[in-house]
Amino acid sequence: MAMLAAKQHGHIIRAQLGELGVDDASISRRLKTGRLHRVYPGVYAVGHPRPLPIDRAAAAVLACGPGAVLSHSSAAALWGFARHWPDPFEVTVAGDRRPKQIRVHRSRQLIWRDRTRTHGIPVTSPARTVLDCAPTLSDGRLGRVVDDALRGPLSRDGLADVVSRNPRHPGAKRLEPFISETAAPTRSQLERGFKAFARRFGLPPFELNVFVCGREVDVLFRAERLIVELDGYDFHGGRGSFERDRDHDVDALAHGFVTARITWPRMKGTPAKEAQRLHAVLRRRRDELGV
């Protein structure tokens, strides 16, 4: 029993107990003595309850029966695309089983490419996970999820494949702009893109690649004391760079400079929205500084 449960994040189902010769009376005795703990109907933790979300997510999949996979926001958490686990867990099933305390999605369209296993848990593929999450995410959040996923297990080809197979899915249209993107832009491409962006939307005068507070910044609106960093993963990627960038932002703020960050997908995908937001920041800075 313990060996089987160890392969399932500490959990076992009633059918497996029956195969091991543990009948209903024995299950009841083990529940009373604390050797089993009911998690979902027909799903038990062996020895002691498992408080970690990843363990409880595994139990949720077991509760939904054969062929069930962790999906949607729960799959995003398992893949690392989301910071927090949802409550309740989300699972996709092909049949009609819908245990209480689990958010169940029913789909007969999941093929083998939409299913995989990670951390020992059946889960939707990275591409299918992003597709399922897309309808519920804001534009900014969706962009961050896709960017994070593309730096990890998701490929742009995989994203194109799942969208082409599910054109009527509510997330398909929202993912199409990410499929057509090329590789991350170089620094010079970002700078040329920003110049064209600034001309198109009438941004005030700015300087490129100047030193502020002892470091070189991408764009400086000097009168407004506003730094704009053009984030591209070729030279702003990685945990170390991420931490350094945020450290620089706070250091600049201590010297009276505010930092805004613009990514290539936002500048190319939603330029009007990005320009409107940047104009608002610039106006606010002029009001604060009296210029």
ABEGO torsion letter per residue (X at the ends): XAAAAAAAGGBBBAAAAAAAGBBAAAAAAAAAAGABBBABBGBBBBGBBBABAAAAAAAAAAAAEBGBBBBEAAAAAAAGABABBBOBBBBBBABABBBBGBBBBBBAABBAAABBBBGGBBBBBAAAAAAAAAAABBAAAAAAAAAAAAABABBAAAAAAAAAABAABAAAAAAAAAAABBBBBBAAAAAAAAAAAAAAAGBBBBBBGBBBGGBBBABBBAAAGBBBBBBBAAAABEAAAAAAAAAAAAAAAAAGBBBBBBBAAAAAABAAAAAAAAAAAAAAAAAAAGX
